[in-house]
Amino acid sequence: MTTLLVIAKQPLPGRVKTRLTPPFTPVQAASLAEAALADTLAAAARVPADRHVLVLDGEPGPWLPPGFLVVPQAAGGLDVRLAAAFAACDGPALLIGMDTPQITPETLAPALCWDVHDAWFGPAADGGFWALGLAVPDPALPLGVPMSRSDTGAVQYARLRAAGLRIGSLPVLRDVDTARDARHVAAQAPGTRFAARHARLTTSMAGAGS
């Protein structure tokens, strides 16, 4: 049974996307985070996994589509939370975050195939990673990997290689962390909720400054 995991925070002002402020206010940053999460979940829901699980810090809201099992995140650092999410799976699992609203079902679909790969890895442009898939969801593989650093992805990839896993590669994607990231991702995925929200907010900010 293959599980698609989405790990996310409830998009509350001051708790998400704090690196977007400034130029965005905490409320605007949370609004962008909500749009990114909604896009991510909508894409994930269309991927033919056996289970769709939202590993959530906080409470679900109207952005949650049907078909997801919601479970709370474990306490601790991000590596601990990733490890706990994998530990709760009894078959192959693909884990993604909420920071890449440009993903599509077509982006994710290859990572549900385990015929020739034991792991899937989606590198992020900032040196991290946006996706991690494990045919055997060993929680020890992400545990202890230093998170939110420019070498996070390299360390995690090296951990997979050291375990002797056959690794499939997903595209390099840009996480939405800064205002510059948000601008690039909105331009890359113009049909998304995120792009529409970004356009509305930046237009209102430009109007307020004129």
MDAnalysis code that builds the backbone (N, CA, C; Angstrom):
import MDAnalysis as mda
import numpy as np

u = mda.Universe.empty(630, n_residues=210, atom_resindex=np.repeat(np.arange(210), 3), trajectory=True)
u.add_TopologyAttr("name", ["N", "CA", "C"] * 210)
u.add_TopologyAttr("resid", np.arange(1, 211))
u.add_TopologyAttr("resname", ["MET", "THR", "THR", "LEU", "LEU", "VAL", "ILE", "ALA", "LYS", "GLN", "PRO", "LEU", "PRO", "GLY", "ARG", "VAL", "LYS", "THR", "ARG", "LEU", "THR", "PRO", "PRO", "PHE", "THR", "PRO", "VAL", "GLN", "ALA", "ALA", "SER", "LEU", "ALA", "GLU", "ALA", "ALA", "LEU", "ALA", "ASP", "THR", "LEU", "ALA", "ALA", "ALA", "ALA", "ARG", "VAL", "PRO", "ALA", "ASP", "ARG", "HIS", "VAL", "LEU", "VAL", "LEU", "ASP", "GLY", "GLU", "PRO", "GLY", "PRO", "TRP", "LEU", "PRO", "PRO", "GLY", "PHE", "LEU", "VAL", "VAL", "PRO", "GLN", "ALA", "ALA", "GLY", "GLY", "LEU", "ASP", "VAL", "ARG", "LEU", "ALA", "ALA", "ALA", "PHE", "ALA", "ALA", "CYS", "ASP", "GLY", "PRO", "ALA", "LEU", "LEU", "ILE", "GLY", "MET", "ASP", "THR", "PRO", "GLN", "ILE", "THR", "PRO", "GLU", "THR", "LEU", "ALA", "PRO", "ALA", "LEU", "CYS", "TRP", "ASP", "VAL", "HIS", "ASP", "ALA", "TRP", "PHE", "GLY", "PRO", "ALA", "ALA", "ASP", "GLY", "GLY", "PHE", "TRP", "ALA", "LEU", "GLY", "LEU", "ALA", "VAL", "PRO", "ASP", "PRO", "ALA", "LEU", "PRO", "LEU", "GLY", "VAL", "PRO", "MET", "SER", "ARG", "SER", "ASP", "THR", "GLY", "ALA", "VAL", "GLN", "TYR", "ALA", "ARG", "LEU", "ARG", "ALA", "ALA", "GLY", "LEU", "ARG", "ILE", "GLY", "SER", "LEU", "PRO", "VAL", "LEU", "ARG", "ASP", "VAL", "ASP", "THR", "ALA", "ARG", "ASP", "ALA", "ARG", "HIS", "VAL", "ALA", "ALA", "GLN", "ALA", "PRO", "GLY", "THR", "ARG", "PHE", "ALA", "ALA", "ARG", "HIS", "ALA", "ARG", "LEU", "THR", "THR", "SER", "MET", "ALA", "GLY", "ALA", "GLY", "SER"])
u.atoms.positions = np.array([
    [0.846, -1.194, 0.000],
    [0.000, 0.000, 0.000],
    [0.884, 1.248, 0.000],
    [0.806, 2.046, -1.054],
    [1.623, 3.253, -1.163],
    [0.912, 4.430, -0.529],
    [1.646, 5.190, 0.278],
    [1.104, 6.359, 0.964],
    [1.755, 7.619, 0.419],
    [0.938, 8.617, 0.135],
    [1.439, 9.945, -0.202],
    [1.240, 10.831, 1.012],
    [2.342, 11.294, 1.577],
    [2.330, 12.126, 2.777],
    [2.578, 13.584, 2.403],
    [1.782, 14.473, 2.944],
    [2.034, 15.907, 2.833],
    [2.251, 16.431, 4.245],
    [3.420, 16.992, 4.511],
    [3.700, 17.537, 5.832],
    [3.548, 19.048, 5.772],
    [2.779, 19.605, 6.702],
    [2.403, 21.010, 6.577],
    [2.098, 21.619, 7.934],
    [2.109, 22.949, 7.951],
    [1.652, 23.732, 9.096],
    [0.334, 24.404, 8.743],
    [-0.544, 24.515, 9.724],
    [-1.748, 25.315, 9.542],
    [-1.319, 26.743, 9.194],
    [-1.877, 27.323, 8.124],
    [-1.412, 28.655, 7.687],
    [-1.956, 29.789, 8.554],
    [-1.312, 29.996, 9.685],
    [-1.707, 31.049, 10.614],
    [-0.687, 32.187, 10.583],
    [-1.138, 33.444, 10.642],
    [-0.209, 34.576, 10.641],
    [0.812, 34.472, 11.771],
    [2.060, 34.707, 11.416],
    [3.140, 34.667, 12.390],
    [3.730, 33.294, 12.612],
    [3.077, 32.248, 12.074],
    [3.569, 30.879, 12.263],
    [4.102, 30.261, 10.977],
    [3.750, 30.837, 9.846],
    [4.176, 30.291, 8.552],
    [4.764, 31.400, 7.690],
    [5.713, 31.008, 6.850],
    [6.286, 31.900, 5.840],
    [6.755, 33.229, 6.431],
    [7.423, 33.164, 7.572],
    [7.878, 34.389, 8.225],
    [8.975, 35.098, 7.422],
    [9.653, 34.363, 6.538],
    [10.678, 35.001, 5.711],
    [10.087, 35.826, 4.570],
    [8.769, 35.765, 4.409],
    [8.105, 36.626, 3.435],
    [7.828, 38.019, 3.988],
    [8.080, 38.178, 5.291],
    [7.815, 39.479, 5.922],
    [9.122, 40.135, 6.355],
    [9.373, 41.364, 5.862],
    [8.676, 42.038, 4.769],
    [9.089, 41.457, 3.427],
    [8.469, 41.863, 2.345],
    [7.538, 42.970, 2.161],
    [6.096, 42.645, 2.533],
    [5.752, 41.346, 2.645],
    [4.378, 41.007, 2.978],
    [4.158, 41.109, 4.489],
    [2.935, 41.391, 4.893],
    [2.578, 41.364, 6.306],
    [2.414, 39.913, 6.747],
    [2.405, 39.639, 8.041],
    [2.158, 38.260, 8.485],
    [0.837, 37.686, 7.971],
    [-0.194, 38.514, 7.895],
    [-1.483, 38.035, 7.379],
    [-1.369, 37.692, 5.897],
    [-0.678, 38.526, 5.139],
    [-0.492, 38.247, 3.714],
    [0.375, 37.012, 3.502],
    [1.416, 36.864, 4.313],
    [2.281, 35.687, 4.206],
    [1.482, 34.416, 4.491],
    [0.609, 34.463, 5.493],
    [-0.227, 33.304, 5.804],
    [-1.208, 33.020, 4.678],
    [-1.686, 34.068, 4.023],
    [-2.588, 33.895, 2.889],
    [-1.877, 33.203, 1.733],
    [-0.639, 33.580, 1.480],
    [0.151, 32.908, 0.446],
    [0.421, 31.452, 0.829],
    [0.715, 31.217, 2.097],
    [0.941, 29.851, 2.563],
    [-0.313, 29.003, 2.389],
    [-1.468, 29.572, 2.681],
    [-2.722, 28.840, 2.516],
    [-2.950, 28.467, 1.049],
    [-2.669, 29.410, 0.149],
    [-2.830, 29.123, -1.275],
    [-1.860, 28.034, -1.724],
    [-0.610, 28.113, -1.244],
    [0.377, 27.087, -1.602],
    [-0.049, 25.720, -1.089],
    [-0.555, 25.667, 0.125],
    [-1.008, 24.401, 0.702],
    [-2.199, 23.851, -0.075],
    [-3.143, 24.726, -0.432],
    [-4.316, 24.275, -1.189],
    [-3.905, 23.712, -2.548],
    [-2.977, 24.378, -3.225],
    [-2.494, 23.864, -4.508],
    [-1.796, 22.517, -4.344],
    [-0.964, 22.414, -3.314],
    [-0.231, 21.167, -3.066],
    [-1.185, 20.012, -2.800],
    [-2.165, 20.242, -1.960],
    [-3.116, 19.184, -1.620],
    [-3.986, 18.809, -2.820],
    [-4.356, 19.794, -3.633],
    [-5.167, 19.506, -4.810],
    [-4.400, 18.623, -5.789],
    [-3.117, 18.923, -5.973],
    [-2.298, 18.090, -6.858],
    [-2.106, 16.701, -6.268],
    [-1.822, 16.648, -4.973],
    [-1.596, 15.360, -4.320],
    [-2.846, 14.479, -4.371],
    [-4.017, 15.098, -4.245],
    [-5.262, 14.332, -4.243],
    [-5.501, 13.620, -5.567],
    [-4.903, 14.129, -6.626],
    [-5.111, 13.546, -7.958],
    [-4.061, 12.483, -8.286],
    [-3.157, 12.220, -7.361],
    [-2.149, 11.181, -7.559],
    [-2.713, 9.856, -7.053],
    [-2.635, 8.790, -7.851],
    [-3.284, 7.536, -7.474],
    [-2.531, 6.721, -6.429],
    [-2.303, 7.319, -5.267],
    [-1.750, 6.576, -4.138],
    [-2.872, 5.822, -3.436],
    [-2.507, 4.809, -2.657],
    [-3.519, 4.067, -1.906],
    [-4.046, 4.869, -0.723],
    [-3.166, 5.674, -0.131],
    [-3.566, 6.529, 0.989],
    [-3.002, 7.928, 0.779],
    [-3.791, 8.927, 1.125],
    [-3.349, 10.312, 1.119],
    [-3.425, 10.812, 2.562],
    [-2.285, 11.220, 3.104],
    [-2.206, 11.585, 4.518],
    [-1.628, 12.987, 4.651],
    [-2.321, 13.838, 5.386],
    [-1.800, 15.163, 5.738],
    [-1.244, 15.094, 7.152],
    [0.064, 15.297, 7.275],
    [0.736, 15.293, 8.570],
    [0.809, 16.749, 9.007],
    [-0.081, 17.138, 9.904],
    [-0.382, 18.547, 10.124],
    [0.027, 19.040, 11.503],
    [0.667, 20.199, 11.517],
    [0.899, 20.965, 12.738],
    [-0.202, 22.009, 12.810],
    [-1.211, 21.750, 13.617],
    [-2.348, 22.658, 13.709],
    [-3.647, 21.956, 13.403],
    [-4.625, 22.749, 12.964],
    [-5.959, 22.222, 12.699],
    [-6.300, 22.362, 11.225],
    [-7.034, 21.394, 10.664],
    [-7.428, 21.512, 9.259],
    [-8.423, 22.646, 9.056],
    [-8.452, 23.168, 7.828],
    [-9.355, 24.259, 7.486],
    [-10.051, 23.996, 6.167],
    [-10.717, 25.005, 5.611],
    [-11.475, 24.829, 4.367],
    [-10.604, 24.521, 3.160],
    [-9.285, 24.666, 3.316],
    [-8.350, 24.358, 2.239],
    [-8.108, 22.853, 2.085],
    [-8.621, 22.039, 2.987],
    [-8.381, 20.598, 2.946],
    [-9.394, 19.921, 2.032],
    [-8.947, 19.267, 0.953],
    [-9.889, 18.559, 0.083],
    [-10.297, 17.229, 0.703],
    [-11.363, 16.618, 0.203],
    [-11.762, 15.302, 0.721],
    [-10.732, 14.239, 0.344],
    [-10.754, 13.163, 1.103],
    [-9.918, 12.022, 0.776],
    [-8.615, 11.937, 1.535],
    [-8.351, 12.909, 2.426],
    [-7.109, 12.896, 3.198],
    [-7.374, 12.449, 4.633],
    [-6.510, 11.577, 5.116],
    [-6.448, 11.279, 6.538],
    [-5.542, 12.321, 7.177],
    [-5.998, 12.980, 8.217],
    [-5.204, 14.007, 8.892],
    [-4.641, 13.435, 10.182],
    [-3.324, 13.507, 10.327],
    [-2.668, 13.042, 11.548],
    [-1.780, 14.155, 12.069],
    [-1.584, 14.239, 13.388],
    [-0.746, 15.310, 13.941],
    [0.733, 15.031, 13.731],
    [1.487, 16.109, 13.598],
    [2.940, 15.972, 13.538],
    [3.483, 15.599, 14.915],
    [4.582, 14.868, 14.895],
    [5.286, 14.572, 16.143],
    [5.980, 15.833, 16.646],
    [6.299, 15.849, 17.912],
    [7.068, 16.959, 18.479],
    [8.545, 16.778, 18.136],
    [9.252, 17.888, 18.002],
    [10.683, 17.829, 17.748],
    [11.068, 18.556, 16.482],
    [12.322, 18.448, 16.114],
    [12.825, 19.086, 14.915],
    [12.226, 18.466, 13.667],
    [12.486, 19.098, 12.525],
    [11.890, 18.616, 11.290],
    [12.333, 17.199, 10.964],
    [13.588, 16.869, 11.227],
    [14.037, 15.503, 10.943],
    [13.264, 14.489, 11.774],
    [12.963, 14.834, 13.016],
    [12.190, 13.945, 13.889],
    [10.766, 13.797, 13.359],
    [10.193, 14.900, 12.884],
    [8.822, 14.861, 12.369],
    [8.736, 14.055, 11.071],
    [9.757, 14.187, 10.216],
    [9.781, 13.378, 8.997],
    [9.918, 11.894, 9.346],
    [10.806, 11.595, 10.273],
    [11.016, 10.208, 10.683],
    [9.722, 9.595, 11.225],
    [9.001, 10.355, 12.039],
    [7.758, 9.854, 12.618],
    [6.702, 9.634, 11.545],
    [6.660, 10.501, 10.539],
    [5.691, 10.339, 9.453],
    [5.959, 9.047, 8.688],
    [7.224, 8.771, 8.401],
    [7.562, 7.527, 7.717],
    [7.303, 6.309, 8.602],
    [7.580, 6.451, 9.893],
    [7.401, 5.317, 10.810],
    [5.950, 4.856, 10.876],
    [5.018, 5.753, 10.574],
    [3.601, 5.409, 10.642],
    [3.097, 4.710, 9.382],
    [3.975, 4.503, 8.410],
    [3.583, 3.854, 7.151],
    [4.035, 2.396, 7.149],
    [3.201, 1.536, 6.586],
    [3.551, 0.111, 6.549],
    [3.841, -0.366, 5.131],
    [4.095, 0.560, 4.251],
    [4.453, 0.242, 2.875],
    [5.145, 1.432, 2.252],
    [5.431, 1.417, 0.956],
    [6.131, 2.526, 0.310],
    [5.451, 3.861, 0.577],
    [6.257, 4.897, 0.731],
    [5.715, 6.210, 1.052],
    [6.505, 7.301, 0.342],
    [5.778, 8.287, -0.148],
    [6.365, 9.493, -0.733],
    [5.919, 10.672, 0.101],
    [6.884, 11.458, 0.587],
    [6.587, 12.607, 1.432],
    [6.962, 13.890, 0.713],
    [6.037, 14.855, 0.723],
    [6.300, 16.177, 0.162],
    [5.908, 17.235, 1.182],
    [6.392, 18.464, 0.959],
    [6.034, 19.582, 1.814],
    [4.964, 20.447, 1.176],
    [4.722, 21.622, 1.782],
    [3.678, 22.536, 1.317],
    [4.260, 23.747, 0.601],
    [5.560, 23.741, 0.322],
    [6.230, 24.937, -0.187],
    [6.420, 24.946, -1.699],
    [5.851, 23.964, -2.409],
    [6.035, 23.884, -3.858],
    [4.668, 23.798, -4.540],
    [3.927, 24.917, -4.591],
    [2.590, 24.887, -5.193],
    [2.605, 24.649, -6.695],
    [3.792, 24.670, -7.306],
    [3.893, 24.430, -8.741],
    [3.863, 22.949, -9.107],
    [3.844, 22.058, -8.116],
    [3.823, 20.626, -8.449],
    [2.516, 20.257, -9.139],
    [2.588, 19.202, -9.924],
    [1.418, 18.649, -10.604],
    [1.364, 17.150, -10.332],
    [0.233, 16.512, -10.594],
    [0.197, 15.047, -10.468],
    [1.240, 14.370, -11.337],
    [1.508, 14.962, -12.501],
    [2.503, 14.391, -13.400],
    [3.909, 14.472, -12.808],
    [4.171, 15.503, -12.006],
    [5.460, 15.621, -11.334],
    [5.663, 14.471, -10.347],
    [4.578, 14.138, -9.641],
    [4.672, 13.176, -8.543],
    [4.513, 11.731, -8.974],
    [3.786, 11.500, -10.050],
    [3.414, 10.136, -10.426],
    [4.592, 9.175, -10.566],
    [5.728, 9.592, -11.168],
    [6.830, 8.623, -11.299],
    [7.317, 8.075, -9.963],
    [7.184, 8.886, -8.903],
    [7.728, 8.492, -7.611],
    [6.846, 7.497, -6.869],
    [5.780, 7.055, -7.511],
    [4.982, 5.979, -6.933],
    [5.320, 4.631, -7.545],
    [6.333, 4.616, -8.400],
    [6.774, 3.376, -9.038],
    [8.055, 2.893, -8.358],
    [8.026, 1.645, -7.892],
    [9.146, 1.108, -7.107],
    [9.806, -0.088, -7.785],
    [9.564, -0.257, -9.073],
    [10.109, -1.416, -9.782],
    [11.634, -1.415, -9.814],
    [12.218, -0.250, -10.064],
    [13.680, -0.175, -10.206],
    [14.323, 0.795, -9.218],
    [13.519, 1.395, -8.338],
    [14.064, 2.342, -7.360],
    [13.616, 1.978, -5.952],
    [14.530, 2.184, -5.015],
    [14.212, 2.000, -3.592],
    [13.879, 3.320, -2.913],
    [14.247, 4.418, -3.562],
    [14.032, 5.741, -2.992],
    [13.834, 6.741, -4.129],
    [13.134, 7.820, -3.818],
    [12.977, 8.946, -4.741],
    [13.396, 10.214, -4.012],
    [14.039, 11.105, -4.764],
    [14.570, 12.324, -4.147],
    [14.257, 13.516, -5.044],
    [13.625, 14.531, -4.460],
    [13.319, 15.756, -5.176],
    [14.117, 16.910, -4.598],
    [15.202, 17.326, -5.246],
    [16.027, 18.400, -4.709],
    [15.365, 19.774, -4.861],
    [15.633, 20.646, -3.912],
    [15.145, 22.022, -3.977],
    [16.277, 22.944, -4.412],
    [15.903, 24.041, -5.045],
    [16.896, 24.961, -5.601],
    [17.763, 25.603, -4.518],
    [17.264, 25.656, -3.278],
    [18.024, 26.289, -2.201],
    [18.968, 25.325, -1.493],
    [19.081, 24.096, -2.001],
    [19.960, 23.117, -1.376],
    [19.253, 22.130, -0.479],
    [17.970, 22.318, -0.271],
    [17.201, 21.366, 0.529],
    [16.586, 20.297, -0.356],
    [15.440, 19.781, 0.064],
    [14.706, 18.845, -0.781],
    [13.221, 19.040, -0.539],
    [12.446, 18.799, -1.605],
    [10.995, 18.993, -1.508],
    [10.238, 17.666, -1.491],
    [10.917, 16.574, -1.831],
    [10.261, 15.271, -1.840],
    [11.245, 14.197, -1.432],
    [10.737, 13.216, -0.692],
    [11.538, 12.061, -0.296],
    [10.624, 10.843, -0.314],
    [10.996, 9.865, -1.123],
    [10.208, 8.643, -1.203],
    [11.036, 7.446, -0.796],
    [10.429, 6.522, -0.061],
    [11.123, 5.336, 0.427],
    [10.250, 4.102, 0.212],
    [10.797, 3.117, -0.498],
    [10.059, 1.866, -0.690],
    [9.850, 1.155, 0.640],
    [10.861, 1.204, 1.483],
    [10.755, 0.714, 2.860],
    [10.943, 1.934, 3.751],
    [9.872, 2.451, 4.358],
    [9.943, 3.732, 5.050],
    [10.703, 3.668, 6.379],
    [12.014, 3.569, 6.271],
    [12.885, 3.489, 7.440],
    [13.023, 4.874, 8.066],
    [12.507, 5.087, 9.281],
    [12.585, 6.416, 9.890],
    [14.009, 6.859, 10.193],
    [14.959, 5.926, 10.222],
    [16.345, 6.306, 10.503],
    [16.974, 7.104, 9.363],
    [16.407, 7.023, 8.165],
    [17.040, 7.671, 7.016],
    [16.982, 9.200, 7.079],
    [15.857, 9.826, 7.479],
    [15.893, 11.282, 7.655],
    [16.346, 11.729, 9.041],
    [16.320, 10.831, 10.010],
    [16.608, 11.225, 11.391],
    [18.069, 11.657, 11.523],
    [18.274, 12.847, 12.065],
    [19.619, 13.363, 12.256],
    [20.144, 14.189, 11.102],
    [19.405, 14.256, 9.990],
    [19.823, 15.107, 8.876],
    [19.585, 16.565, 9.280],
    [20.611, 17.429, 9.183],
    [20.420, 18.838, 9.557],
    [19.498, 19.531, 8.568],
    [18.467, 20.159, 9.064],
    [17.447, 20.763, 8.204],
    [17.663, 22.266, 8.056],
    [17.041, 22.800, 6.997],
    [17.056, 24.248, 6.717],
    [18.462, 24.798, 6.545],
    [19.314, 24.011, 5.889],
    [20.668, 24.460, 5.568],
    [20.908, 24.274, 4.080],
    [21.946, 24.930, 3.578],
    [22.236, 24.839, 2.152],
    [22.723, 23.455, 1.742],
    [23.143, 22.640, 2.716],
    [23.609, 21.285, 2.400],
    [22.627, 20.204, 2.851],
    [21.415, 20.589, 3.239],
    [20.444, 19.601, 3.719],
    [20.179, 18.528, 2.674],
    [19.945, 18.942, 1.441],
    [19.668, 17.977, 0.391],
    [20.835, 17.047, 0.133],
    [22.037, 17.613, 0.120],
    [23.226, 16.796, -0.127],
    [23.426, 15.765, 0.973],
    [23.183, 16.169, 2.213],
    [23.345, 15.235, 3.333],
    [22.296, 14.125, 3.259],
    [21.051, 14.511, 2.943],
    [20.002, 13.496, 2.851],
    [20.267, 12.544, 1.688],
    [20.702, 13.071, 0.563],
    [20.996, 12.220, -0.589],
    [22.142, 11.259, -0.271],
    [23.178, 11.773, 0.399],
    [24.302, 10.925, 0.783],
    [23.850, 9.825, 1.744],
    [22.904, 10.141, 2.611],
    [22.368, 9.137, 3.539],
    [21.684, 8.008, 2.765],
    [20.946, 8.361, 1.730],
    [20.277, 7.350, 0.910],
    [21.291, 6.480, 0.176],
    [22.317, 7.113, -0.371],
    [23.345, 6.358, -1.093],
    [24.112, 5.436, -0.158],
    [24.413, 5.924, 1.046],
    [25.151, 5.114, 2.012],
    [24.358, 3.879, 2.423],
    [23.026, 3.984, 2.337],
    [22.170, 2.841, 2.671],
    [22.077, 1.843, 1.512],
    [22.730, 2.167, 0.403],
    [22.730, 1.265, -0.738],
    [21.455, 1.287, -1.555],
    [20.692, 2.363, -1.457],
    [19.413, 2.440, -2.145],
    [19.584, 2.878, -3.596],
    [18.741, 2.363, -4.446],
    [18.679, 2.807, -5.841],
    [17.744, 4.016, -5.881],
    [18.296, 5.183, -6.239],
    [17.580, 6.444, -6.065],
    [17.101, 6.984, -7.403],
    [15.810, 7.274, -7.472],
    [15.239, 7.949, -8.626],
    [15.194, 9.444, -8.361],
    [15.418, 10.233, -9.402],
    [15.488, 11.690, -9.244],
    [14.229, 12.364, -9.777],
    [13.701, 13.272, -8.987],
    [12.604, 14.139, -9.388],
    [13.173, 15.508, -9.781],
    [12.398, 16.354, -10.446],
    [12.928, 17.645, -10.895],
    [13.351, 18.540, -9.725],
    [14.315, 19.403, -9.995],
    [14.681, 20.447, -9.035],
    [13.570, 21.496, -9.028],
    [13.023, 21.787, -7.859],
    [11.974, 22.798, -7.726],
    [12.401, 23.863, -6.731],
    [11.807, 25.030, -6.874],
    [12.088, 26.140, -5.969],
    [11.034, 26.164, -4.860],
    [11.475, 26.099, -3.616],
    [10.582, 26.306, -2.481],
    [10.196, 27.779, -2.388],
    [8.999, 28.029, -1.886],
    [8.593, 29.404, -1.604],
    [9.011, 29.743, -0.174],
    [10.118, 30.446, -0.051],
    [10.598, 30.889, 1.258],
    [10.656, 32.407, 1.352],
    [11.107, 33.052, 0.282],
    [11.290, 34.501, 0.262],
    [10.360, 35.134, -0.766],
    [10.285, 36.463, -0.748],
    [9.459, 37.173, -1.721],
    [9.946, 36.907, -3.144],
    [11.254, 36.783, -3.311],
    [11.797, 36.480, -4.637],
    [11.359, 35.093, -5.093],
    [11.402, 34.127, -4.184],
    [10.910, 32.785, -4.509],
    [9.443, 32.841, -4.921],
    [8.644, 33.579, -4.158],
    [7.207, 33.657, -4.432],
    [6.962, 34.226, -5.829],
    [7.718, 35.236, -6.198],
    [7.559, 35.844, -7.520],
    [7.894, 34.843, -8.626],
    [8.985, 34.105, -8.450],
    [9.407, 33.126, -9.457],
    [8.390, 31.991, -9.590],
    [7.922, 31.463, -8.457],
    [6.992, 30.336, -8.491],
    [5.647, 30.760, -9.078],
    [5.185, 31.958, -8.730],
    [3.921, 32.451, -9.286],
    [4.015, 32.581, -10.799],
    [5.166, 33.032, -11.297],
    [5.347, 33.162, -12.746],
    [5.433, 31.793, -13.418],
    [6.005, 30.828, -12.714],
    [6.174, 29.486, -13.271],
    [4.861, 28.724, -13.336],
    [3.951, 29.008, -12.422],
    [2.691, 28.258, -12.329],
    [1.518, 29.225, -12.345],
    [1.264, 29.872, -13.489],
    [0.279, 30.958, -13.531],
    [-1.155, 30.530, -13.284],
    [-1.465, 29.260, -13.458],
    [-2.838, 28.816, -13.267],
    [-3.183, 28.385, -11.859],
    [-2.276, 28.580, -10.906],
    [-2.480, 28.093, -9.541],
    [-3.181, 29.124, -8.659],
    [-3.724, 28.644, -7.549],
    [-4.260, 29.548, -6.530],
    [-3.153, 30.465, -6.027],
    [-1.960, 29.886, -5.901],
    [-0.842, 30.664, -5.379],
    [-0.551, 31.857, -6.281],
    [-0.503, 31.634, -7.585],
    [-0.214, 32.730, -8.518],
    [-1.298, 33.799, -8.445],
    [-2.558, 33.378, -8.368],
    [-3.657, 34.346, -8.281],
    [-3.583, 35.153, -6.988],
    [-3.299, 34.465, -5.880],
    [-3.181, 35.167, -4.592],
    [-1.998, 36.131, -4.603],
    [-0.884, 35.683, -5.163],
    [0.306, 36.535, -5.242],
    [0.015, 37.773, -6.078],
    [-0.655, 37.598, -7.206],
    [-0.980, 38.736, -8.067],
    [-1.881, 39.731, -7.339],
    [-2.876, 39.212, -6.632],
    [-3.794, 40.097, -5.920],
    [-3.077, 40.880, -4.821],
    [-2.215, 40.200, -4.079],
    [-1.525, 40.870, -2.984],
    [-0.511, 41.895, -3.486],
    [0.243, 41.539, -4.498],
    [1.254, 42.471, -4.998],
    [0.598, 43.672, -5.682],
    [-0.541, 43.451, -6.314],
    [-1.256, 44.576, -6.923],
    [-1.777, 45.526, -5.852],
    [-2.315, 44.965, -4.768],
    [-2.826, 45.823, -3.691],
    [-1.692, 46.557, -2.985],
    [-0.535, 45.905, -2.860],
    [0.617, 46.569, -2.244],
    [1.119, 47.705, -3.122],
    [1.126, 47.484, -4.438],
    [1.566, 48.535, -5.357],
    [0.614, 49.710, -5.319],
    [-0.694, 49.408, -5.230],
    [-1.672, 50.479, -5.163],
    [-1.568, 51.271, -3.872],
    [-1.278, 50.573, -2.770],
    [-1.147, 51.267, -1.487],
    [0.060, 52.179, -1.464],
    [1.093, 51.818, -2.241],
    [2.313, 52.614, -2.235],
    [2.321, 53.749, -3.216],
    [1.267, 53.845, -4.055],
    [1.251, 54.889, -5.074],
    [0.610, 56.170, -4.558],
])
